[in-house]
């Protein structure tokens, strides 16, 4: 199981991060329900276990970095993190302009979450 960390420090980005987290959880739940409907509960480990786990934070700590398989930065202009070179392979910056309408932002986030799930699968 891969751990995904959504990081946002500013209010518009926090809204996007919370939406991404909810879509991630929703898609994970859907995939588990689908596997249970196809294979039945308990027949295959994949029918009971999720492919990933995600959470949202505003302040990135060393424990968060160690916990995460992938760190998704949701801010338009992300803050500089100390020791970024040590974990730059984990960081992915989703550049979603806050000036575009919210319904377009939601579609972009949903597509990116779907791609992320395909990557960790």
C-alpha positions as a Markdown table, in Angstrom:
| # | Residue | x | y | z |
|---|---|---|---|---|
| 1 | Unk | 0.0 | 0.0 | 0.0 |
| 2 | Unk | 1.4 | 3.4 | -1.0 |
| 3 | Unk | 1.0 | 6.5 | 1.1 |
| 4 | Unk | 0.1 | 9.8 | -0.6 |
| 5 | Unk | 0.5 | 13.1 | 1.2 |
| 6 | Unk | -1.4 | 16.2 | -0.1 |
| 7 | Unk | 0.3 | 19.4 | 1.1 |
| 8 | Unk | -1.2 | 22.9 | 1.0 |
| 9 | Unk | -0.3 | 26.0 | 3.0 |
| 10 | Unk | -2.7 | 28.5 | 1.6 |
| 11 | Unk | -6.5 | 28.6 | 1.6 |
| 12 | Unk | -7.3 | 28.1 | -2.1 |
| 13 | Unk | -4.8 | 25.2 | -2.2 |
| 14 | Unk | -6.2 | 23.7 | 0.9 |
| 15 | Unk | -9.6 | 23.5 | -0.8 |
| 16 | Unk | -8.1 | 21.7 | -3.8 |
| 17 | Unk | -6.1 | 19.4 | -1.5 |
| 18 | Unk | -9.2 | 18.4 | 0.5 |
| 19 | Unk | -11.1 | 17.8 | -2.7 |
| 20 | Unk | -8.2 | 15.7 | -4.1 |
| 21 | Unk | -8.1 | 13.7 | -0.8 |
| 22 | Unk | -11.9 | 13.0 | -1.0 |
| 23 | Unk | -11.6 | 11.9 | -4.7 |
| 24 | Unk | -8.7 | 9.7 | -3.8 |
| 25 | Unk | -10.7 | 8.0 | -1.0 |
| 26 | Unk | -13.8 | 7.8 | -3.2 |
| 27 | Unk | -11.8 | 6.1 | -6.1 |
| 28 | Unk | -10.1 | 3.7 | -3.6 |
| 29 | Unk | -13.5 | 2.7 | -2.2 |
| 30 | Unk | -15.0 | 2.2 | -5.6 |
| 31 | Unk | -12.1 | -0.1 | -6.7 |
| 32 | Unk | -12.5 | -2.2 | -3.5 |
| 33 | Unk | -16.2 | -2.5 | -4.1 |
| 34 | Unk | -15.6 | -3.5 | -7.7 |
| 35 | Unk | -13.1 | -6.2 | -6.7 |
| 36 | Unk | -15.6 | -7.5 | -4.1 |
| 37 | Unk | -18.4 | -7.7 | -6.7 |
| 38 | Unk | -16.1 | -9.5 | -9.2 |
| 39 | Unk | -14.2 | -11.9 | -6.8 |
| 40 | Unk | -16.4 | -12.0 | -3.8 |
| 41 | Unk | -15.3 | -10.9 | -0.3 |
| 42 | Unk | -12.3 | -12.8 | 1.0 |
| 43 | Unk | -11.4 | -14.7 | -2.1 |
| 44 | Unk | -8.6 | -12.4 | -3.2 |
| 45 | Unk | -6.5 | -10.1 | -1.0 |
| 46 | Unk | -7.1 | -7.3 | -3.5 |
| 47 | Unk | -10.8 | -7.5 | -2.7 |
| 48 | Unk | -10.2 | -6.4 | 0.9 |
| 49 | Unk | -7.2 | -4.1 | 0.8 |
| 50 | Unk | -6.9 | -0.7 | -0.6 |
| 51 | Unk | -4.1 | 0.3 | -3.0 |
| 52 | Unk | -3.2 | 3.4 | -1.2 |
| 53 | Unk | -3.8 | 5.7 | 1.8 |
| 54 | Unk | -3.8 | 9.5 | 1.7 |
| 55 | Unk | -3.9 | 12.3 | 4.1 |
| 56 | Unk | -3.7 | 16.1 | 4.0 |
| 57 | Unk | -1.3 | 18.4 | 6.0 |
| 58 | Unk | -0.5 | 22.1 | 6.1 |
| 59 | Unk | 3.0 | 21.8 | 7.6 |
| 60 | Unk | 5.3 | 19.2 | 6.2 |
| 61 | Unk | 7.4 | 17.4 | 8.9 |
| 62 | Unk | 10.2 | 14.8 | 8.7 |
| 63 | Unk | 7.7 | 12.1 | 9.8 |
| 64 | Unk | 5.4 | 13.0 | 7.0 |
| 65 | Unk | 8.2 | 12.8 | 4.5 |
| 66 | Unk | 9.2 | 9.4 | 5.8 |
| 67 | Unk | 5.6 | 8.2 | 5.8 |
| 68 | Unk | 4.8 | 9.3 | 2.2 |
| 69 | Unk | 5.5 | 7.4 | -1.0 |
| 70 | Unk | 4.5 | 10.5 | -3.0 |
| 71 | Unk | 4.1 | 14.1 | -1.8 |
| 72 | Unk | 1.6 | 16.2 | -3.8 |
| 73 | Unk | 2.1 | 20.0 | -3.5 |
| 74 | Unk | -1.2 | 21.8 | -4.2 |
| 75 | Unk | -0.1 | 25.4 | -3.8 |
| 76 | Unk | 0.2 | 27.6 | -6.9 |
| 77 | Unk | 3.6 | 28.9 | -5.7 |
| 78 | Unk | 4.8 | 26.3 | -3.3 |
| 79 | Unk | 7.0 | 27.3 | -0.4 |
| 80 | Unk | 10.6 | 26.2 | -0.4 |
| 81 | Unk | 11.2 | 23.2 | 1.8 |
| 82 | Unk | 14.5 | 22.6 | 3.6 |
| 83 | Unk | 16.5 | 19.6 | 2.4 |
| 84 | Unk | 14.3 | 19.3 | -0.7 |
| 85 | Unk | 17.1 | 17.5 | -2.6 |
| 86 | Unk | 16.9 | 14.6 | -0.2 |
| 87 | Unk | 13.3 | 13.8 | -1.1 |
| 88 | Unk | 12.8 | 15.5 | -4.5 |
| 89 | Unk | 11.9 | 12.1 | -6.1 |
| 90 | Unk | 8.8 | 12.0 | -3.9 |
| 91 | Unk | 7.5 | 15.5 | -4.7 |
| 92 | Unk | 5.0 | 16.2 | -7.4 |
| 93 | Unk | 3.7 | 19.7 | -7.8 |
| 94 | Unk | 0.1 | 19.9 | -9.2 |
| 95 | Unk | -0.1 | 23.3 | -10.8 |
| 96 | Unk | -3.7 | 24.1 | -10.9 |
| 97 | Unk | -4.4 | 27.8 | -11.4 |
| 98 | Unk | -6.8 | 29.1 | -8.7 |
| 99 | Unk | -8.1 | 31.7 | -11.2 |
| 100 | Unk | -9.9 | 29.1 | -13.4 |
| 101 | Unk | -13.5 | 28.2 | -12.3 |
| 102 | Unk | -13.9 | 25.7 | -9.5 |
| 103 | Unk | -15.7 | 23.1 | -11.7 |
| 104 | Unk | -12.7 | 23.1 | -14.1 |
| 105 | Unk | -10.3 | 22.8 | -11.2 |
| 106 | Unk | -12.3 | 19.8 | -9.9 |
| 107 | Unk | -12.1 | 18.1 | -13.3 |
| 108 | Unk | -8.3 | 18.6 | -13.4 |
| 109 | Unk | -7.9 | 17.3 | -9.9 |
| 110 | Unk | -10.1 | 14.2 | -10.6 |
| 111 | Unk | -8.0 | 13.4 | -13.7 |
| 112 | Unk | -4.7 | 13.8 | -11.7 |
| 113 | Unk | -6.0 | 11.6 | -8.9 |
| 114 | Unk | -7.0 | 8.9 | -11.4 |
| 115 | Unk | -3.5 | 9.0 | -13.0 |
| 116 | Unk | -1.9 | 8.9 | -9.5 |
| 117 | Unk | -4.0 | 5.7 | -8.7 |
| 118 | Unk | -2.9 | 4.2 | -11.9 |
| 119 | Unk | 0.7 | 4.9 | -11.1 |
| 120 | Unk | 0.6 | 3.3 | -7.6 |
| 121 | Unk | -1.4 | 0.3 | -8.8 |
